[in-house]
């Protein structure tokens, strides 16, 4: 079936009087092997280079490999720095520009360890050997020390020699005594904790700065004079498992020092943290009150480093902000704004005034790295037709520095992405994206897929989407809707679905589909729906509400929400938003609507998930699969072994994409299309 569609698309392409168009091919599921995932740009202190990470799928090993690359600031060179099969990440420059450091478990290193590469030449050298490995780190301003975030084991765990012995027989039982006791990827949580260690480059010794089995520390940031480290922790909040209230803390960088609490907000204060150049203030982001943690919209905030009154900067900006960075003169902050279907860098003076948008074009621009004191930034930039690549941001203009995906993408036919606005049945204005096939012909109605993003506190935006492009390549119009609960439209829009799941979102999704049918784009007899995570959950809600969809895919979703209590990782959200089942039984039954109304579902549905998913456990899909199977509705359940909430194994990623296409083709391509008629096939 898939091969026939490819031929049909090419036939249409060849009918277009454009040589360049005709020479291109449709995107295919196995283009997963061509994708280079570029991230974490880091500009050097002298401003001449940008280090970054490139991850790619390796066909022979069915694994992903991650390497460090560099691009010159003038855009003339791209150099691969590492090439081991073990993977390297977190490139960081020493303040004196002498070293490029990274974290890797190469050459048998236990966990992630720090490696240094002398910029004068030579191989990278492993300099740390810390039990538990290094998960985060940052250079001290003097370049002689670093701060590590290290995971210290649960003191109840067997020692290394005992673990070796245990490998030869039955593993010991897992003993749990925590309230929040499971997390996707991490698995069952015991009392392993992350703490600050100061590492001396000369002696290669790491010394613990914080300790204990009750708290974790993250997001370390050195003060400009190197005497203090700011970090984020739940210290001082009682049982850390029962709330999401993080605060900013500061500790002196000497043995025996005690942390000092800087922020005291009852909401979540988060990093990355940024010290003012004079060391007197710390910039961070402050969230909503804790009950709205699932719909959080961070605000730009500054507080004296010694504690005191926090001050919200750009208070009138009703959009989420991320990662503030001080200007060299301490007069302004630069940060990322998540706006309606886009993300952009912005700047504001500490004295107030308007927020200055630094990039005006549609797209997603973020991950700012200043490096040299010239006011320019290395960034990651993506558009509808370009995967994220490293770029220079200078004087409001973007200049591409990396070209990891240019060659293969230049040979692929891509769809056309457009903004649209629809009105829901209750009068709510909803924004979204429509992706049309490259072979789109005006006036023709197309099989149309409603693809729903997760979160719900996320958004569909003007960034390259492999999934949307794959469906467009197979002749589908794709509709992506930023339903209520999505970010980028303000705090009230996000919080509109608080404790009321599957109602307003479904109204918004159906309103968008009404719109694309009304304008004559979508064929009402060939409509499909699907999503992953909250997108899978909303798929279940929608097909239990409306019967217009002829095919559905529900990935990592759930419908009997009552049974998610104690099964997934969201216990604090449930307690704050829904309440425990013994106190809020009616509400739990209400939000479990799709399962208790499964007999209304007639849509053939494909359920998928990873068997190790603790985010939205597989049981959510299993229950709905069993219900539809019992009711005689065409359904399948696909389980990916060893996968968590995100599917990462390359062959499984390809399998999932192809199953999507095949499932939709089975039910939505029964009607003869122009493409198949041109081939004389039905």
Secondary structure in CASP SS format (residue, H / E / C, confidence):
PFRMAT SS
TARGET T0000
AUTHOR 0000-0000-0000
METHOD secondary structure of the structure
MODEL  1
X C 1.00
X H 1.00
X H 1.00
X H 1.00
X H 1.00
X H 1.00
X H 1.00
X H 1.00
X H 1.00
X H 1.00
X H 1.00
X H 1.00
X H 1.00
X H 1.00
X C 1.00
X C 1.00
X C 1.00
X C 1.00
X H 1.00
X H 1.00
X H 1.00
X H 1.00
X C 1.00
X C 1.00
X E 1.00
X E 1.00
X C 1.00
X C 1.00
X H 1.00
X H 1.00
X H 1.00
X H 1.00
X H 1.00
X C 1.00
X C 1.00
X C 1.00
X E 1.00
X E 1.00
X E 1.00
X E 1.00
X E 1.00
X E 1.00
X E 1.00
X C 1.00
X C 1.00
X C 1.00
X C 1.00
X C 1.00
X E 1.00
X E 1.00
X E 1.00
X E 1.00
X E 1.00
X E 1.00
X E 1.00
X E 1.00
X E 1.00
X E 1.00
X C 1.00
X C 1.00
X C 1.00
X C 1.00
X E 1.00
X E 1.00
X E 1.00
X E 1.00
X E 1.00
X E 1.00
X E 1.00
X E 1.00
X E 1.00
X E 1.00
X C 1.00
X C 1.00
X C 1.00
X C 1.00
X C 1.00
X E 1.00
X E 1.00
X E 1.00
X C 1.00
X C 1.00
X C 1.00
X C 1.00
X C 1.00
X C 1.00
X C 1.00
X E 1.00
X E 1.00
X E 1.00
X E 1.00
X E 1.00
X E 1.00
X C 1.00
X C 1.00
X C 1.00
X C 1.00
X C 1.00
X E 1.00
X E 1.00
X E 1.00
X E 1.00
X E 1.00
X E 1.00
X C 1.00
X H 1.00
X H 1.00
X H 1.00
X C 1.00
X C 1.00
X C 1.00
X C 1.00
X E 1.00
X E 1.00
X E 1.00
X E 1.00
X E 1.00
X E 1.00
X C 1.00
X C 1.00
X C 1.00
X C 1.00
X C 1.00
X C 1.00
X E 1.00
X E 1.00
X C 1.00
X C 1.00
X C 1.00
X C 1.00
X C 1.00
X C 1.00
X C 1.00
X E 1.00
X E 1.00
X E 1.00
X E 1.00
X E 1.00
X E 1.00
X C 1.00
X C 1.00
X C 1.00
X C 1.00
X C 1.00
X E 1.00
X E 1.00
X E 1.00
X E 1.00
X E 1.00
X E 1.00
X E 1.00
X E 1.00
X C 1.00
X C 1.00
X C 1.00
X C 1.00
X C 1.00
X C 1.00
X C 1.00
X H 1.00
X H 1.00
X H 1.00
X H 1.00
X H 1.00
X H 1.00
X H 1.00
X C 1.00
X C 1.00
X C 1.00
X C 1.00
X C 1.00
X C 1.00
X C 1.00
X C 1.00
X C 1.00
X C 1.00
X C 1.00
X C 1.00
X C 1.00
X C 1.00
X C 1.00
X E 1.00
X E 1.00
X C 1.00
X C 1.00
X C 1.00
X E 1.00
X E 1.00
X C 1.00
X C 1.00
X C 1.00
X C 1.00
X E 1.00
X E 1.00
X E 1.00
X E 1.00
X E 1.00
X E 1.00
X E 1.00
X E 1.00
X C 1.00
X C 1.00
X C 1.00
X C 1.00
X E 1.00
X E 1.00
X E 1.00
X E 1.00
X C 1.00
X C 1.00
X C 1.00
X C 1.00
X C 1.00
X C 1.00
X C 1.00
X C 1.00
X E 1.00
X E 1.00
X E 1.00
X E 1.00
X E 1.00
X E 1.00
X C 1.00
X C 1.00
X C 1.00
X C 1.00
X C 1.00
X E 1.00
X E 1.00
X E 1.00
X E 1.00
X E 1.00
X E 1.00
X C 1.00
X C 1.00
X C 1.00
X C 1.00
X C 1.00
X C 1.00
X H 1.00
X H 1.00
X H 1.00
X C 1.00
X C 1.00
X C 1.00
X C 1.00
X E 1.00
X E 1.00
X E 1.00
X E 1.00
X E 1.00
X E 1.00
X C 1.00
X C 1.00
X C 1.00
X C 1.00
X C 1.00
X C 1.00
X C 1.00
X E 1.00
X E 1.00
X C 1.00
X C 1.00
X C 1.00
X C 1.00
X C 1.00
X C 1.00
X C 1.00
X E 1.00
X E 1.00
X E 1.00
X E 1.00
X E 1.00
X E 1.00
X E 1.00
X C 1.00
X C 1.00
X C 1.00
X C 1.00
X C 1.00
X E 1.00
X E 1.00
X E 1.00
X E 1.00
X E 1.00
X E 1.00
X C 1.00
X C 1.00
X C 1.00
X H 1.00
X H 1.00
X H 1.00
X H 1.00
X H 1.00
X H 1.00
X C 1.00
X C 1.00
X C 1.00
X E 1.00
X E 1.00
X E 1.00
X E 1.00
X E 1.00
X E 1.00
X C 1.00
X C 1.00
X C 1.00
X C 1.00
X C 1.00
X C 1.00
X E 1.00
X E 1.00
X C 1.00
X C 1.00
X C 1.00
X C 1.00
X C 1.00
X C 1.00
X C 1.00
X E 1.00
X E 1.00
X E 1.00
X E 1.00
X E 1.00
X E 1.00
X E 1.00
X C 1.00
X C 1.00
X C 1.00
X C 1.00
X C 1.00
X E 1.00
X E 1.00
X E 1.00
X E 1.00
X E 1.00
X E 1.00
X E 1.00
X E 1.00
X C 1.00
X C 1.00
X E 1.00
X E 1.00
X E 1.00
X E 1.00
X E 1.00
X E 1.00
X E 1.00
X E 1.00
X C 1.00
X C 1.00
X E 1.00
X E 1.00
X E 1.00
X E 1.00
X E 1.00
X E 1.00
X C 1.00
X C 1.00
X C 1.00
X C 1.00
X C 1.00
X C 1.00
X E 1.00
X E 1.00
X E 1.00
X E 1.00
X E 1.00
X E 1.00
X C 1.00
X C 1.00
X C 1.00
X C 1.00
X C 1.00
X C 1.00
X C 1.00
X E 1.00
X E 1.00
X E 1.00
X E 1.00
X E 1.00
X E 1.00
X E 1.00
X C 1.00
X C 1.00
X E 1.00
X E 1.00
X E 1.00
X E 1.00
X E 1.00
X E 1.00
X E 1.00
X E 1.00
X E 1.00
X C 1.00
X C 1.00
X E 1.00
X E 1.00
X E 1.00
X E 1.00
X C 1.00
X C 1.00
X C 1.00
X C 1.00
X C 1.00
X H 1.00
X H 1.00
X H 1.00
X H 1.00
X C 1.00
X C 1.00
X E 1.00
X E 1.00
X C 1.00
X C 1.00
X E 1.00
X E 1.00
X E 1.00
X E 1.00
X E 1.00
X E 1.00
X E 1.00
X E 1.00
X C 1.00
X C 1.00
X C 1.00
X C 1.00
X C 1.00
X E 1.00
X E 1.00
X E 1.00
X E 1.00
X E 1.00
X E 1.00
X E 1.00
X E 1.00
X C 1.00
X C 1.00
X C 1.00
X C 1.00
X C 1.00
X C 1.00
X C 1.00
X C 1.00
X C 1.00
X E 1.00
X E 1.00
X E 1.00
X E 1.00
X E 1.00
X E 1.00
X E 1.00
X C 1.00
X C 1.00
X C 1.00
X C 1.00
X C 1.00
X C 1.00
X C 1.00
X C 1.00
X C 1.00
X C 1.00
X C 1.00
X C 1.00
X C 1.00
X H 1.00
X H 1.00
X H 1.00
X H 1.00
X H 1.00
X H 1.00
X H 1.00
X H 1.00
X C 1.00
X C 1.00
X C 1.00
X E 1.00
X E 1.00
X E 1.00
X E 1.00
X E 1.00
X E 1.00
X C 1.00
X C 1.00
X C 1.00
X C 1.00
X C 1.00
X C 1.00
X C 1.00
X C 1.00
X H 1.00
X H 1.00
X H 1.00
X H 1.00
X H 1.00
X C 1.00
X C 1.00
X C 1.00
X C 1.00
X C 1.00
X C 1.00
X C 1.00
X C 1.00
X H 1.00
X H 1.00
X H 1.00
X H 1.00
X H 1.00
X H 1.00
X H 1.00
X H 1.00
X H 1.00
X H 1.00
X H 1.00
X H 1.00
X H 1.00
X H 1.00
X H 1.00
X C 1.00
X C 1.00
X C 1.00
X E 1.00
X E 1.00
X E 1.00
X E 1.00
X E 1.00
X E 1.00
X E 1.00
X E 1.00
X E 1.00
X E 1.00
X E 1.00
X C 1.00
X H 1.00
X H 1.00
X H 1.00
X H 1.00
X H 1.00
X H 1.00
X H 1.00
X H 1.00
X H 1.00
X H 1.00
X C 1.00
X C 1.00
X C 1.00
X C 1.00
X C 1.00
X C 1.00
X C 1.00
X E 1.00
X E 1.00
X E 1.00
X E 1.00
X E 1.00
X C 1.00
X C 1.00
X C 1.00
X C 1.00
X C 1.00
X H 1.00
X H 1.00
X H 1.00
X H 1.00
X C 1.00
X C 1.00
X C 1.00
X C 1.00
X C 1.00
X C 1.00
X H 1.00
X H 1.00
X H 1.00
X H 1.00
X H 1.00
X H 1.00
X H 1.00
X H 1.00
X C 1.00
X C 1.00
X C 1.00
X C 1.00
X C 1.00
X C 1.00
X H 1.00
X H 1.00
X H 1.00
X H 1.00
X H 1.00
X H 1.00
X H 1.00
X C 1.00
X H 1.00
X H 1.00
X H 1.00
X H 1.00
X C 1.00
X H 1.00
X H 1.00
X H 1.00
X C 1.00
X C 1.00
X C 1.00
X E 1.00
X E 1.00
X E 1.00
X E 1.00
X E 1.00
X E 1.00
X E 1.00
X C 1.00
X C 1.00
X C 1.00
X C 1.00
X C 1.00
X C 1.00
X C 1.00
X C 1.00
X H 1.00
X H 1.00
X H 1.00
X H 1.00
X H 1.00
X H 1.00
X H 1.00
X H 1.00
X H 1.00
X H 1.00
X H 1.00
X H 1.00
X H 1.00
X C 1.00
X C 1.00
X C 1.00
X E 1.00
X E 1.00
X E 1.00
X E 1.00
X E 1.00
X E 1.00
X C 1.00
X C 1.00
X C 1.00
X C 1.00
X C 1.00
X C 1.00
X C 1.00
X C 1.00
X C 1.00
X H 1.00
X H 1.00
X H 1.00
X H 1.00
X H 1.00
X H 1.00
X H 1.00
X H 1.00
X H 1.00
X H 1.00
X H 1.00
X H 1.00
X H 1.00
X H 1.00
X H 1.00
X H 1.00
X H 1.00
X H 1.00
X H 1.00
X C 1.00
X C 1.00
X C 1.00
X C 1.00
X C 1.00
X H 1.00
X H 1.00
X H 1.00
X H 1.00
X H 1.00
X C 1.00
X C 1.00
X C 1.00
X C 1.00
END
